[in-house]
Structure formats: structure tokens, C-alpha cells
Amino acid sequence: FVMLGEIGLILLVIEAGIDIDLTTLKLIGSRGMLIAIVGSVLPIAIAFVIAIALDPTNIQSAIAAGACFGPTSLGIAMNILRQGKIVNTPVGQLIVSAAVIDDMIALIILSQLGALAG
């Protein structure tokens, strides 16, 4: 089932990548990166602090809890943007690029957590 989930994630990111307009993405650039980092790091930090407050001895669980709160649901965001017909606007591209970066940050954290545990 893990392999099936990974395939689904890859297909979702590819689908989002197909809808990204590179010229608009170049205009967004650093602003999209900043929104993605703040939008990902803030929930991760809040969940980490709450998990540490509940159990200060279990750092790995706190990191995992933080990483679970980081990603944005790319599938839901893409569906809403398509229905509103704003995927190819600068705001739509900003949301899509921030969601992709958020997901990548969370996946990196979770993969590193797996390396620490194992």
C-alpha cells in the first residue's frame, strides 16, 4: 500500500506541474517561496511545540506531529482553483507553487525522520 500511495503522490504533483505556467511562476518567484516557507514552517513549529509540551521526552514524535501539520492539500487546492477558473492567474499560480513547496518541505522532514529512526 505504501508504493500505491507514493505513486498517487507522484501523479498528484505531476498533475499540479502540468497546470503551472512557467512564465507566471517566474514572476511569483521569491514571493511564492516566502509564502510556502512561512505557511509550512509556522504550522510545523506550532505542532512541534504543542507535542513537546505534552511529552518533552519524545522528540521524534514531536517532529512527526509537526511534519503532519505542514503540508497543504494540493489535490483540494487544485480542485478549488479549477472550479473557480483561477488556476492560470498569478494568484492561482502562487497558491499552487506554495502548496507544492509545502508538500516538499513536509516530505523532506518525514524522510529525515525515517532516517533518524532507523
TORLUM-638382 format. One record per residue: x, y, z of N, C-alpha, C in turn; residue in three letters. Coordinates in Angstrom, 3 decimals. Layout:
REM residues N
> X, Y, Z, X, Y, Z, X, Y, Z, ALA
...
END
This chain:
REM residues 118
> 0.811, -1.204, 0.000, 0.000, 0.000, 0.000, 0.849, 1.261, 0.000, PHE
> 2.048, 1.163, 0.551, 2.940, 2.327, 0.583, 3.326, 2.724, -0.835, VAL
> 3.626, 1.743, -1.660, 4.015, 2.024, -3.038, 2.866, 2.679, -3.802, MET
> 1.645, 2.231, -3.548, 0.475, 2.811, -4.194, 0.300, 4.275, -3.774, LEU
> 0.533, 4.559, -2.500, 0.454, 5.937, -2.010, 1.512, 6.825, -2.640, GLY
> 2.722, 6.292, -2.795, 3.797, 7.063, -3.411, 3.494, 7.350, -4.881, GLU
> 2.936, 6.372, -5.566, 2.567, 6.577, -6.968, 1.485, 7.656, -7.072, ILE
> 0.495, 7.605, -6.165, -0.557, 8.622, -6.150, 0.005, 10.010, -5.893, GLY
> 0.966, 10.110, -4.982, 1.588, 11.402, -4.691, 2.352, 11.929, -5.899, LEU
> 3.071, 11.059, -6.560, 3.821, 11.470, -7.752, 2.864, 11.961, -8.837, ILE
> 1.773, 11.235, -9.048, 0.802, 11.645, -10.068, 0.147, 12.976, -9.710, LEU
> -0.111, 13.208, -8.425, -0.713, 14.468, -7.998, 0.228, 15.644, -8.248, LEU
> 1.504, 15.461, -7.936, 2.475, 16.532, -8.162, 2.673, 16.762, -9.657, VAL
> 2.655, 15.691, -10.452, 2.766, 15.852, -11.910, 1.565, 16.616, -12.441, ILE
> 0.366, 16.282, -11.936, -0.838, 16.986, -12.374, -0.760, 18.470, -12.036, GLU
> -0.261, 18.768, -10.859, -0.102, 20.180, -10.484, 0.952, 20.843, -11.354, ALA
> 2.017, 20.107, -11.674, 3.068, 20.660, -12.514, 2.595, 20.964, -13.920, GLY
> 1.633, 20.185, -14.404, 1.090, 20.429, -15.735, 0.317, 21.749, -15.755, ILE
> -0.325, 22.078, -14.643, -1.134, 23.294, -14.565, -0.328, 24.541, -14.209, ASP
> 0.963, 24.398, -13.970, 1.772, 25.558, -13.610, 2.278, 26.237, -14.873, ILE
> 2.050, 27.521, -14.976, 2.527, 28.325, -16.092, 3.903, 28.880, -15.704, ASP
> 4.946, 28.482, -16.431, 6.309, 28.842, -16.032, 6.581, 30.341, -16.096, LEU
> 5.986, 31.040, -17.033, 6.230, 32.486, -17.098, 5.609, 33.185, -15.891, THR
> 4.422, 32.760, -15.496, 3.803, 33.341, -14.300, 4.578, 32.938, -13.061, THR
> 5.079, 31.708, -13.044, 5.849, 31.225, -11.898, 7.134, 32.023, -11.721, LEU
> 7.743, 32.441, -12.830, 8.951, 33.270, -12.734, 8.638, 34.621, -12.096, LYS
> 7.468, 35.158, -12.403, 7.066, 36.433, -11.795, 6.825, 36.280, -10.293, LEU
> 6.298, 35.133, -9.896, 5.988, 34.888, -8.490, 7.279, 34.692, -7.705, ILE
> 8.149, 33.835, -8.201, 9.475, 33.591, -7.667, 9.616, 33.576, -6.165, GLY
> 10.319, 34.572, -5.632, 10.658, 34.607, -4.213, 9.431, 34.805, -3.329, SER
> 8.422, 35.488, -3.848, 7.204, 35.702, -3.059, 6.519, 34.360, -2.788, ARG
> 6.453, 33.503, -3.783, 5.874, 32.173, -3.606, 6.677, 31.328, -2.638, GLY
> 7.994, 31.435, -2.734, 8.861, 30.684, -1.828, 8.681, 31.156, -0.389, MET
> 8.598, 32.460, -0.191, 8.409, 33.009, 1.149, 7.072, 32.576, 1.744, LEU
> 6.011, 32.640, 0.943, 4.687, 32.211, 1.415, 4.698, 30.724, 1.750, ILE
> 5.348, 29.929, 0.930, 5.407, 28.491, 1.179, 6.180, 28.174, 2.452, ALA
> 7.291, 28.852, 2.645, 8.107, 28.581, 3.835, 7.372, 29.005, 5.095, ILE
> 6.805, 30.200, 5.103, 6.070, 30.661, 6.277, 4.839, 29.791, 6.497, VAL
> 4.131, 29.462, 5.413, 2.934, 28.646, 5.517, 3.215, 27.211, 5.916, GLY
> 4.435, 26.769, 5.789, 4.794, 25.417, 6.179, 5.484, 25.391, 7.538, SER
> 6.406, 26.305, 7.756, 7.190, 26.302, 8.991, 6.341, 26.692, 10.202, VAL
> 5.437, 27.628, 10.038, 4.614, 28.063, 11.167, 3.747, 26.928, 11.726, LEU
> 2.972, 26.199, 10.913, 2.209, 25.080, 11.480, 3.095, 23.966, 12.035, PRO
> 4.230, 23.718, 11.378, 5.153, 22.694, 11.877, 5.670, 23.090, 13.257, ILE
> 6.058, 24.343, 13.405, 6.593, 24.813, 14.692, 5.528, 24.778, 15.781, ALA
> 4.313, 25.195, 15.463, 3.239, 25.188, 16.463, 2.942, 23.756, 16.917, ILE
> 2.812, 22.828, 15.976, 2.532, 21.436, 16.336, 3.697, 20.825, 17.113, ALA
> 4.922, 21.175, 16.743, 6.101, 20.677, 17.452, 6.098, 21.153, 18.899, PHE
> 5.820, 22.427, 19.101, 5.799, 22.989, 20.458, 4.697, 22.340, 21.299, VAL
> 3.536, 22.151, 20.717, 2.438, 21.505, 21.451, 2.812, 20.069, 21.809, ILE
> 3.404, 19.338, 20.869, 3.793, 17.950, 21.136, 4.881, 17.873, 22.206, ALA
> 5.821, 18.799, 22.177, 6.882, 18.836, 23.206, 6.275, 19.168, 24.567, ILE
> 5.296, 20.067, 24.588, 4.648, 20.427, 25.849, 3.910, 19.225, 26.440, ALA
> 3.340, 18.374, 25.586, 2.618, 17.199, 26.071, 3.552, 16.074, 26.513, LEU
> 4.659, 15.890, 25.797, 5.616, 14.821, 26.135, 7.035, 15.294, 25.797, ASP
> 7.707, 15.943, 26.765, 9.030, 16.517, 26.474, 10.122, 15.490, 26.185, PRO
> 9.884, 14.215, 26.474, 10.934, 13.221, 26.287, 10.961, 12.621, 24.887, THR
> 9.918, 12.805, 24.102, 9.818, 12.137, 22.806, 9.940, 13.155, 21.665, ASN
> 11.176, 13.430, 21.281, 11.454, 14.425, 20.240, 10.997, 13.935, 18.867, ILE
> 11.215, 12.654, 18.570, 10.843, 12.138, 17.245, 9.339, 12.223, 17.009, GLN
> 8.553, 11.944, 18.023, 7.103, 12.068, 17.875, 6.697, 13.519, 17.678, SER
> 7.398, 14.422, 18.332, 7.100, 15.848, 18.172, 7.432, 16.312, 16.760, ALA
> 8.535, 15.817, 16.210, 8.896, 16.171, 14.830, 7.859, 15.610, 13.859, ILE
> 7.438, 14.362, 14.093, 6.427, 13.743, 13.224, 5.106, 14.506, 13.311, ALA
> 4.712, 14.911, 14.512, 3.473, 15.679, 14.665, 3.575, 17.007, 13.927, ALA
> 4.724, 17.655, 14.026, 4.929, 18.909, 13.312, 4.875, 18.726, 11.806, GLY
> 5.502, 17.662, 11.315, 5.528, 17.420, 9.871, 4.141, 17.090, 9.332, ALA
> 3.282, 16.535, 10.163, 1.916, 16.223, 9.716, 1.079, 17.477, 9.512, CYS
> 1.422, 18.547, 10.203, 0.652, 19.786, 10.072, 1.198, 20.702, 8.980, PHE
> 2.326, 20.360, 8.389, 2.965, 21.238, 7.422, 2.370, 21.284, 6.033, GLY
> 2.051, 20.134, 5.423, 1.666, 20.181, 4.013, 0.283, 20.761, 3.761, PRO
> 0.161, 21.382, 2.609, -1.124, 21.877, 2.127, -1.705, 20.809, 1.214, THR
> -2.991, 20.602, 1.246, -3.608, 19.601, 0.390, -3.626, 20.111, -1.043, SER
> -2.692, 19.636, -1.827, -2.564, 20.074, -3.208, -3.770, 19.650, -4.038, LEU
> -4.287, 18.453, -3.777, -5.443, 17.975, -4.540, -6.668, 18.845, -4.336, GLY
> -6.928, 19.223, -3.089, -8.082, 20.073, -2.799, -7.864, 21.472, -3.367, ILE
> -6.661, 22.001, -3.201, -6.369, 23.342, -3.716, -6.537, 23.392, -5.236, ALA
> -6.038, 22.368, -5.931, -6.157, 22.345, -7.394, -7.625, 22.254, -7.821, MET
> -8.392, 21.437, -7.108, -9.807, 21.280, -7.443, -10.558, 22.605, -7.275, ASN
> -10.316, 23.287, -6.183, -10.984, 24.568, -5.927, -10.553, 25.618, -6.951, ILE
> -9.267, 25.679, -7.259, -8.778, 26.657, -8.236, -9.343, 26.394, -9.630, LEU
> -9.456, 25.117, -9.995, -10.038, 24.780, -11.306, -11.505, 25.175, -11.375, ARG
> -12.252, 24.885, -10.304, -13.675, 25.225, -10.308, -13.887, 26.732, -10.358, GLN
> -12.996, 27.485, -9.720, -13.090, 28.939, -9.757, -12.456, 29.544, -10.998, GLY
> -11.866, 28.702, -11.835, -11.202, 29.132, -13.072, -10.120, 30.182, -12.820, LYS
> -9.346, 29.974, -11.756, -8.254, 30.908, -11.457, -6.899, 30.204, -11.376, ILE
> -6.799, 29.001, -11.938, -5.529, 28.271, -11.892, -4.443, 29.045, -12.631, VAL
> -4.758, 29.625, -13.772, -3.745, 30.293, -14.596, -3.614, 31.784, -14.326, ASN
> -4.142, 32.245, -13.204, -3.930, 33.632, -12.798, -2.712, 33.679, -11.882, THR
> -2.128, 34.852, -11.671, -0.980, 34.929, -10.760, -1.288, 34.426, -9.350, PRO
> -2.483, 34.712, -8.839, -2.847, 34.234, -7.503, -2.956, 32.717, -7.495, VAL
> -3.574, 32.146, -8.520, -3.690, 30.697, -8.612, -2.335, 30.023, -8.687, GLY
> -1.444, 30.579, -9.482, -0.100, 30.025, -9.602, 0.677, 30.151, -8.288, GLN
> 0.441, 31.248, -7.574, 1.082, 31.444, -6.277, 0.624, 30.367, -5.298, LEU
> -0.662, 30.075, -5.285, -1.208, 29.058, -4.385, -0.671, 27.675, -4.756, ILE
> -0.643, 27.355, -6.035, -0.157, 26.049, -6.472, 1.322, 25.886, -6.152, VAL
> 2.123, 26.891, -6.452, 3.559, 26.772, -6.178, 3.826, 26.687, -4.682, SER
> 3.103, 27.447, -3.876, 3.284, 27.376, -2.422, 2.871, 26.005, -1.895, ALA
> 1.804, 25.437, -2.440, 1.354, 24.119, -1.990, 2.368, 23.035, -2.349, ALA
> 2.941, 23.118, -3.538, 3.951, 22.133, -3.941, 5.174, 22.240, -3.046, VAL
> 5.631, 23.448, -2.770, 6.804, 23.639, -1.909, 6.492, 23.174, -0.489, ILE
> 5.285, 23.468, 0.022, 4.876, 22.991, 1.350, 4.957, 21.467, 1.429, ASP
> 4.436, 20.807, 0.414, 4.457, 19.344, 0.410, 5.884, 18.815, 0.373, ASP
> 6.743, 19.458, -0.398, 8.133, 19.012, -0.474, 8.840, 19.190, 0.863, MET
> 8.598, 20.296, 1.556, 9.212, 20.517, 2.870, 8.777, 19.427, 3.846, ILE
> 7.490, 19.123, 3.876, 6.983, 18.086, 4.784, 7.551, 16.716, 4.430, ALA
> 7.660, 16.404, 3.139, 8.224, 15.114, 2.738, 9.696, 15.005, 3.118, LEU
> 10.427, 16.087, 3.001, 11.842, 16.076, 3.406, 11.953, 15.830, 4.905, ILE
> 11.128, 16.515, 5.688, 11.164, 16.324, 7.147, 10.814, 14.883, 7.508, ILE
> 9.748, 14.345, 6.895, 9.344, 12.977, 7.209, 10.390, 11.957, 6.764, LEU
> 11.044, 12.174, 5.641, 12.070, 11.244, 5.200, 13.282, 11.292, 6.116, SER
> 13.629, 12.473, 6.590, 14.739, 12.585, 7.530, 14.390, 11.955, 8.878, GLN
> 13.133, 12.075, 9.265, 12.675, 11.439, 10.500, 12.797, 9.915, 10.379, LEU
> 12.431, 9.397, 9.226, 12.584, 7.960, 8.996, 14.044, 7.542, 9.058, GLY
> 14.928, 8.368, 8.568, 16.370, 8.072, 8.641, 16.868, 8.110, 10.088, ALA
> 16.346, 9.041, 10.881, 16.739, 9.124, 12.289, 16.266, 7.913, 13.081, LEU
> 15.073, 7.427, 12.746, 14.502, 6.304, 13.490, 15.171, 4.975, 13.134, ALA
> 15.718, 4.921, 11.926, 16.077, 3.640, 11.501, 17.347, 3.089, 11.256, GLY
END
